[in-house]
């Protein structure tokens, strides 16, 4: 704790203490002589009175000196600082302003967005920076961070800030700001964070207090521009049943949503982008919104024409935040994918569970099945007609295959197709060849047995796209009702050196889900442009088989198996493309053979900007990385008859999450060092506290008043006439 003075030159006024001293010497009262006979007694009284007068006059002198010293000190404006004695409290500083520019900062309150509020408060803060200060402006959009050449240049940069898909979180931006401050060379360093203090801006586990612990020399302040009470309807996510829709089948959309501000009713609508570039409404329904939770909403859109189709789900009506009122989608509408189910003999018996799960007979006869499925034996892989017409192959309990068949499957998958393998009793060490390892990405080691019936499929995470369909039910999946008595131990390992034709083909299989005993249950293997999915238990045995491996496919209402069979095949077929992505991440779109010779395609953004993108002629794909603008993108090449495709970029739910942090979470986030300001007046106060210190002027003036009152009382007491001495004698 230390004290400094804003006007130290006024301390020279302390010399005025000579005035009361001079008055004290000049205005001393002389004792009045008394002509009494008893002089001895009067002499003793006179000495006692003189001593008493000297003591009281000294007290009066000290009070007057104290009043003058306190008044002079008050004029010098002393400040109490916590960093010691600093005479350069208004000297140049190095300041970094960190702005959260996520789309949720477009939340309107009092007809002003949170970003506009932050800009206004920042402008006032810049006007108070001492001359010669260095200033840097950092935002979460990932722009280059550096000190501005002047404060005016920083003001221009702040005015040009716009809400955008975040590249870095607030924590990463703070790290960059601390790095700049450490390199600034200034003694005083200040960090200002403009944020709405919401759960989307500060995920738990990244408290600012920990980031600032190693930078005690930095004075940090959070300028809170959030809104305590608001009203908002939000579409949190949009999930498609599949990115490919067969002609004649409906497009199924699952919409999750949330509400802030109490119960209300507001419609949701699905709009499809027409060839002329306009949106036409294809479905709408009123839904109830509740802050306690909203049930997912399902839409089924029929009658989509073949080709790439794009659209969006929108909330009908406006609220305080528009950024979360719409979610887009892109699907490919075309013929049903042809799938070949290959099973060991007898194929009709061993392959029927998988075939019925992915292509139910009733739907297939009506032409509404998701897949055009064909069931065959192992000889189907050796057909001279070839496998080129199939988009996916499912191997059910495959026996030992020749190296020639494995090589054929490897080449077929590498061209961008999908292979799903359900290992069963027919597998064994015969699978562990160089040719099979190149396809499966690992070795079959041994059979694990569990006769207790407690082992089952137990996915810990549902983030993988293959398991995304289970997010709607979460923990409600009764995996324990489908015990797994036996399964293969599958040991992932890369192909041997020199065996892979492409570097991507040398990657080992990666587990997606495990059994309760911890062994891998589902694994994924990327093979050039294609995908291989491996299940380590069987799907080929009837329920009355004494050597039954699992009841996953034959249990009571085995709907989890139906979902797994469909989602694994869809994922294996579709993962060569990413048509629906999170904004900011790259999109990969496969071009047809008609455009294989083209050198580039042109990408049109949701705002209408156009830029070229090159085609990877070997993989026949287009990768677009400039996807930070949410909405539907289109890809075109070759004039009116060329390649036509597209993809959709949607905002991450966190970037539009405006739920306020709880006070306990704010305290944990900021700690004790970081101050919070919400208004311009609070910013001024906290800047004075941090940069200037706590001024003692008011307290000193109060003390001056108290001392002067004491002087008045004492003076009246000392100089007042006393009736007991007749007004002309000593007290």
Secondary structure by P-SEA (a helix, b strand, c coil): ccccccccccccccccaaaaaaaaaaabbbbbbbbccaaaaaaaaaaaaaaaaaaaaaaaaaaaaaaaaaaaaaaabbbbbccccccccccbbbbbbbbbcccccccccccccaaaaaaaaaaaaaaacccbbbbbbbccccccccccccaaaaaaaaaacccccccccaaaaaaaaaaaaaaccccbbbbbbbcccccccccccccccccccccccbbbbbbcccccccccccccccccccccccccccbbbbbbbcccccbbbbbbbbbbbccccbbbbcbbbbbbbbcccccbbbbbbcccccccccccccccccccccccccccccccccccbbbbbbbcccccccaaaaaaaaccaaaaaacccccccccccccccccccccccccbbbbcccccccaaaaaaaaaaaaacbbbbbbcccccccccccaaaaaaccccccbbbbbccccccccccccccccccccccccccccccccccccccbbbbbccccccccccccccccccccccccccccbbbbbcccbbbbbbccccccccccccccccccccccaaaaaaaaaaaaaaaacccccccccccbbbbbbbccccccccbbbbbcccbbbbbbbbcccccbbbbcccccccbbbbbccccccccccbbbbccccccccccccaaaaaaaccccbbbbccaaaaaaaaaaacccccaaaaaaaaaaaaaaaaaaaaaaaccccccccccccc
